[in-house]
Amino acid sequence: MGDLGRLFLNAMFVENMPLSFFLGLCTFLALSRRPATALGLGIAMIGVMGLTVPLNQLIYSHVLAPGAWGWAGRPDIDLSYLNLLAFIGLIAATVQLLEMVIERFFPAIHAAFGVFLPLLTVQCAILGGSLFMVERRYDLSESLVFGLGSGAGFALAVVMLSAIRSRLSYADLPDGLRGLGITFILAGMMSLGFSSFAQMVAQ
């Protein structure tokens, strides 16, 4: 398997955003009650992360990174302190554009997503993907694969959690564990399970 394939699987399983880094837990827990809702959120995460991480890589490498303005005779310019502002702005614009396109050409899908697409603007897992890209110095192709893998990992985790929660809705749980109580326990157990992938890679 090539390096990009390993990067995709690593982002999906080993470095799973909600279960390994605990990023995006707000939507991960709140929108995992029904499998259909979780699937819609997962598809949206794949699309948004697959777009924003490589786009932010282009912005960083050609505008913000130290020495990026060397072509203009100003190699001393360093705008990397604007990372957060630029990344959040691009994520918000991408989510808004994606929502407009889906609403215009795919109204049924837009109705199914409901408020999930606008919520992705403030999803910390999406911003985390771009920040990891900068920290690890990924190039454009690596950023694209990492974004898609991270989105697919989030989708897999939230769909798995929703399937378990829907099954447990028929269980006779103690009053103190109903709702978010059992959900936190499930998320912790899933996190322990996904941590085994890291141990497999380390060996």
TASULJO-V873955 format. One record per run of one state. SS is the DSSP state (H for helix, E for strand, L for the rest). FROM is the first residue (numbers start at 0). LEN is the number of residues. If there is no record, write none. Layout:
ss/from/len
SS/FROM/LEN
SS/FROM/LEN
//
This chain:
ss/from/len
L/0/2
H/2/12
L/14/2
H/16/4
L/20/4
H/24/6
L/30/4
H/34/30
L/64/5
H/69/3
L/72/7
H/79/26
L/105/1
H/106/7
L/113/2
H/115/7
L/122/1
H/123/13
L/136/3
H/139/29
L/168/6
H/174/3
L/177/2
H/179/23
L/202/1
//
